[in-house]
Amino acid sequence: VQLQASGGGLVQAGGSLRLSCATSRGTFSNYGMAWFRRAPAKEREFVAGISYSGSNTNYADSVKGRFTISRDNAKKTVYLQMNSLKPEDTAVYYCAADQIAYRPVVRVHFSFYNYWGQGTQVTVSS
């Protein structure tokens, strides 16, 4: 299973970016998806997740109210809309697919995800 993340870039503080993660996985709509990030010298952290149906979402406290995760099952793509970006949002962002189909809740630990995209760099300048 391949996940292709895109949409990263350099933006000024207060700006916006939209990340996309596309897959050719035929059963995409059966699996929850999430975004994680890793900043230099920091641990990988959960950013946002969405259940397979899209009815449940979960966000890290640090991004609540600024980031929005969504999915388009017809396009087999998950999105992360990032607004009001801050320098501390600078990181490599990874999309990931839940290893269990039809899980109704969003898990925040990376061990629940078994397929990962290659990462896309987001840099927010002050």
C-alpha distance (Angstrom), angle and dihedral (degrees) to the residues before:
residue distance angle dihedral
V1 . . .
Q2 3.78 . .
L3 3.78 125.0 .
Q4 3.78 116.3 -167.7
A5 3.79 115.7 -160.4
S6 3.78 122.4 -164.9
G7 3.77 142.6 156.7
G8 3.77 102.3 76.0
G9 3.77 123.3 133.0
L10 3.77 147.5 124.9
V11 3.79 117.8 -53.8
Q12 3.78 136.2 164.3
A13 3.76 121.3 -110.8
G14 3.78 110.0 -81.3
G15 3.77 92.3 30.3
S16 3.78 131.5 115.9
L17 3.77 139.5 -122.8
R18 3.77 133.9 178.7
L19 3.77 119.0 -146.1
S20 3.78 121.9 -158.2
C21 3.77 131.0 -162.6
A22 3.77 117.2 -167.4
T23 3.77 130.4 -174.6
S24 3.75 139.0 -179.9
R25 3.79 90.3 -144.7
G26 3.76 107.9 135.8
T27 3.79 93.7 -148.3
F28 3.82 95.5 47.7
S29 3.79 92.2 127.4
N30 3.82 91.2 59.5
Y31 3.79 95.4 62.4
G32 3.75 137.0 69.5
M33 3.78 116.9 -123.9
A34 3.76 133.8 -152.6
W35 3.77 144.4 -177.4
F36 3.78 122.4 -133.4
R37 3.76 129.9 178.4
R38 3.76 138.5 -157.4
A39 3.77 122.2 -158.0
P40 3.82 121.8 -163.7
A41 3.80 111.6 -73.3
K42 3.79 91.4 1.4
E43 3.77 135.2 106.7
R44 3.78 121.9 -102.2
E45 3.78 109.0 -91.8
F46 3.77 136.6 -165.3
V47 3.80 114.4 -109.7
A48 3.81 107.6 172.6
G49 3.77 140.4 -23.8
I50 3.78 139.3 -167.6
S51 3.78 129.9 -160.1
Y52 3.79 122.4 -118.9
S53 3.79 92.1 -98.3
G54 3.78 94.7 42.6
S55 3.78 91.6 -123.1
N56 3.81 95.1 112.3
T57 3.76 128.3 50.4
N58 3.77 133.9 173.9
Y59 3.79 131.3 -165.7
A60 3.74 137.5 -168.0
D61 3.79 110.9 -110.2
S62 3.79 89.9 -117.9
V63 3.81 93.0 63.3
K64 3.81 103.2 33.2
G65 3.76 111.5 127.9
R66 3.80 92.4 15.9
F67 3.81 105.2 59.4
T68 3.79 128.6 52.4
I69 3.77 126.0 -167.3
S70 3.79 120.9 -157.4
R71 3.75 139.5 161.1
D72 3.77 138.5 -147.5
N73 3.78 107.4 -156.9
A74 3.79 92.6 -172.1
K75 3.82 89.4 58.7
K76 3.82 92.7 36.7
T77 3.76 88.9 -129.8
V78 3.78 135.8 129.7
Y79 3.78 121.6 -158.2
L80 3.77 136.9 -157.8
Q81 3.78 114.4 -159.7
M82 3.78 108.5 -161.4
N83 3.79 118.9 -166.4
S84 3.80 132.8 173.0
L85 3.76 89.8 23.8
K86 3.78 119.1 -159.9
P87 3.80 130.7 -158.1
E88 3.80 88.3 -110.8
D89 3.82 88.5 63.8
T90 3.80 88.4 69.5
A91 3.80 107.5 121.3
V92 3.75 145.4 105.8
Y93 3.79 107.2 -80.6
Y94 3.80 120.8 -146.8
C95 3.78 129.7 -168.9
A96 3.76 118.5 -146.7
A97 3.79 139.1 -173.5
D98 3.79 124.5 -134.2
Q99 3.78 113.6 -113.5
I100 3.82 93.5 -139.9
A101 3.80 120.8 68.1
Y102 3.78 121.2 -132.6
R103 3.79 95.0 12.8
P104 3.81 104.4 164.8
V105 3.79 96.5 -154.9
V106 3.78 132.6 56.7
R107 3.79 115.5 -114.5
V108 3.78 117.8 -149.4
H109 3.80 101.7 -161.4
F110 3.78 116.5 91.2
S111 3.81 91.8 -133.5
F112 3.81 89.7 75.5
Y113 3.81 90.7 63.6
N114 3.77 122.7 74.5
Y115 3.78 105.5 175.2
W116 3.78 121.9 60.2
G117 3.76 136.9 -174.9
Q118 3.77 122.7 -130.5
G119 3.79 95.7 -103.5
T120 3.77 133.3 -112.0
Q121 3.80 124.2 -131.9
V122 3.78 119.6 -121.1
T123 3.79 116.7 -171.2
V124 3.80 121.5 -176.8
S125 3.78 116.7 -167.7
S126 3.78 122.6 -154.1
